[in-house]
């Protein structure tokens, strides 16, 4: 498999991106993974010595332009066709890579995903998902966490289906429980969106729907997949990030559960519902985050997740099952 990595994306590029590649090569000795490091070769040169013993596992792809964090996404992609993000999406679109990763301009990543890779037929809106640490040592999956601030009930149902397939194939959960994030456990609680979504989830035969969960249940063993609109999900996600920053970093509180709130452990958030794997990283990502972003992409490809999405949402579903991952 070939995974494209934007080494110019993020506040600490390209140094931290290349250090992350080094960590991945050293910790994940999977010979099937070949990385396409996309960016300014001159800027990358001082750090390539870190990869000296792994030269057969990567290819450097020249992309002399960089889209800044504060540039207008659509304008920047149009005016900078040789930027690392534009080149990365071009390779993905023409099947020269199997996945694309960047911690660069989030807007440009979203525009690139929507207009080059495009949405899978049958899916109304793609979504982004984030792991949420659970007290039992596992992770719940929360979606949407930011790209769909306003949703309709049918959007949340599809988020639940996408999240359930992701939990099955990538996280290894055989029959993931699905819950609706709400202000109360009882059916009929919540705003108009929650009240309209509940019966649709309840009637869905392809979901293991267990009802509503409240904010205090996010870190508990009540549901592996938790759905909400992106406005709520993003607020929850940023709050969770602040828990680690305030207590573990600023106040130096030593606790194993706090440690797993570190965003670096997850790397980035996958866009679910598009035709190829795309991972968006945090702008302040360091080496560990880049290493984990690469590993998430590897696992998504190995799990045949995109094919599973296409079959599930196809207007006429095939009679044969998508081959399950072997590892």
N, C-alpha and C positions, 0 to 999 in steps of 0.2 A: 504494500500500500504506500501511496505517496501523500504526505501531509504538507501543505503549504503553510509557512509561518512568516508573518510580517515581522521582521526583526527591527523595523524602524518605529513600530507602534509602542506608545507608552512613554512615561516621563523619564525613564532610565534606559532608553534604547540607545544603541543596540547592545550595550554591555550586559544588561540583565537578561535580555532575550537569549543571547548566546551562552551565558552561564546556565540558563535554564535548559538549553539544548544539551550542554555538557552533563548536567544532572540526569536528564532523561536517558542519555546514552549509557551512563554508568549504572543507573538503577533499573532500567528496563531493557535488558539485552535481547530485544525482539528483532531478529534479522530481517523480518518482513517489512519493518517500518523504515522508509527512506524520507528524510526531511528535505523540503525545498525551502531554503532560507532566502527570503525575498527582501531586498533592500539595497542600500548604497554600499557597494563593495569596498569603496575607499574608507567609509566610516566603520565598516565591519572589520577591516584588516587587522587592527591592533588586538583584536580579541580572538581571532581565528586559531591562534596557537593553542587555545584551550581545547580545540577539537582535533588536534593533530593526530591522535591515535584513532580517530573515528572518521577519517576522511571518506571512507567508502560508504558511510551511512548518510551523507548529505550532499546536496548540490547547491551552490550559491547562484541565485538568480538576480541579475542586475535590475534595479529599479531606482533610478537616481533621484526621483522626486518623493517628497513626503507631504502628506496631508496633515496640517496642524490640528491640534485639539479643538481650536475655536473657529476653524474655517467652516463655511457653509457647505454641508455635505454634498448636495447635488452639484453645486457650482464647482467645488473642488474636484470631484470625480470627472467632471467634463473638461476642466481646464488642466488637470494633471493626469493625463492618461498613462504616464510612466511612473506614477506613484506606487508605493509598495501595496497599498490597498487595491488600487485599480488593476495592477498586474496580477495580484493574488486572485481576485475574482475572475479575471480573464482566463487564468489557468484552470480554475475550477469549472467555469462555464464550458471550456473546450476539452474537458475531461483529461487534462494534463496533471491534475491532482485529484485526490479523493476527499479532501477536506481543507478548510482554510481557517486560520487562527490569527487574531490580531487584538492587541490591547490599545489600538489607536482610536481615532475619532469614531465614537459610537454611532453617531448619525450617519457617517459615511459607510460604516459596516452594515447598518440597517438598509440604507438605500441600495447598496451593492447587492445585498441578499435579495431584496424584493425585485430588482430590475434585471439582474443578471442570472442568478440561480432560480428565482421565482418560486411561487407557492405551489405546493403539490395540488393537483386537481382534486376537488372535493373539500378542501380545507378553506374555511372562510377567512381566517386570520392566523398567521403564525404566532407563536408565543415564545417567551423565554422563561426558563425554569431555573430555580436555584435550590441546591441541597440545603436542608435545615437540620442541624444536629439534634439528635434525640437522646434522651437520658439512658436509653438501653444500649448506647454505643453505635447505633445505626444512624441512617439519615432519612428524613422525610423529604419529599419533593414539593416545593411551593411554586405555583404558576397561576397566573402570569405575574411577573415581577417588574414590569415597567413599560412594555411597548404598546399595551392596550389599556389606556387609562379609563376609557368608557367602553363598556361591553354590552352585548345582548345575551339573553339566556343561552341561546344556541352556541355562542362563542365559548361560554364556560363549559358546556357539555363537551365540545371538541377539545378544549384544554385538558379536561379530565381524561379523555380517550388518549390523547397524545402523551400525557403524563403517565398513564397506566402502562402503555406500551414501552415507554422509556424505563419505567421502574422494573418491568418484567425482563427486558432484554439487556439493559445496561447495568442496572443495580442488582439484578438477580433475585427479584421478589416474585415468587410464583403467581400469587393471586393478590395483587396490591389492593388494599382498602382505599377507597376514595371518599373524601369528605369535602363539604362546602364550608369555607370560612365564614362565620356569621357571629352575631351578637348574642346568640342563645342557642341551646341545643335543640329546642323544640321545633317541630315542623311548623311553618307559618311565621317564624321569627324573621327579622331583618327588613331591609329596604325592599323596594319593588323588584329590583334585580334578583336578590336572593330568594324572595318568595316565588318568583316565576321560574327560577332555575331549579329549585328543589324537586318539584314533581318530574321535571325532565330527567334529572339524574336518577331519581327513584325508579322511573320507568325504563331506563336504559338497560337492556339485557346483556350488554358487553362490559358492564362496569360492576365492580363489587362496592356499591355505594353503601356507606354506613351512616349517613346523615350529616348533621351540622357538627362543627367543632368551633370552639371559641379561641380567642387569642392565647389564653393560658394553656391550651392543648397543643400548641405548635411543636413543643419540644417533648411531648409525651408519646407513648406508644398507642395512639388511637387511630391513625391513618397514615399510610405511606405516601399518599398523594393528596394534596390539599389545594383546592382551586379557589380563585378570587379574581376580581378585576385588577388590572395592572396598577391602578392608583393605590389601592390598599396594599397590594403585594410589594410595591416598591417602598412604601413607608415601613412595612414590616422588615424588609430586607435591610434597609439603612439603619433601622433601630438595632437589629441584630449585630450589624457591623460595629455599631457604637458600643455595644456591650463589651466586646473584646478590646476595643481601643481604650475605653475608660478604665475597666477593671484590670485587664491583663497587662496592658502596655503602660498606661499612665500611673496606675496605683500598684502595679506589680503584684497583683493577687495571684497566688499559685493555686491553680485548680485545673485538673485534666479536662473537665467539661468546658471551661472557659477557653481552653486552648483550641478546641475544635470550632470555635466561632471565627477563627482567623480565615479571612477570605482566601489567603494564599493556598490553603489546603485544597480548595475547590478549583482554583485556577480561573475558570471563566464560566459563563452561562451559555449553554447551547441554544440556538434558535431552532425550535421544533416546528415542523410543518412546511419546510422548504425542501427543494429537490436534492440538496447536498448538505453535508455537515458543515456548519459554520459556528465557531466558538468566539464569543466576545469577551475579552479580558478587561480587568480593571486598569484604568490609566496609570495607577501607581504600582503596578505589578512588579515584583522582584523575581529572582530566578526560580524560586520554588513554585510560584504561580504559573510561570511559563512551562515548567516541567509538567505540572499537573494539567494544564490546558492541552498539551500534546497528548498526554495519556487519556484524557477524556475523548479526544478525537479518535485515538486508536481504538478505544473500547466501542465507540459508536459504529465505526466502520466494521469492526470484527463482529458486532452483533447484528449486522444487516438491518439496522434500524430504519433506514430510509425506505428500503423495500417493504418492510413491515407496515410502515405508514401508508405507502402507496396502495398496498393491497387492501388495507382496512378502509381507506377512504375512497377507494375506487367506486364509481357508480355501479359497475358490474364487477363484483368481487370474483377473483379467480377461484377455481375449484381446488387448486393445489396450495398447500401451505408454504409460506416462505421458509427456507431452510433455517433451522435454529442454530445459534452459535455453538461451536464445539468447545469453546473455552471461555 
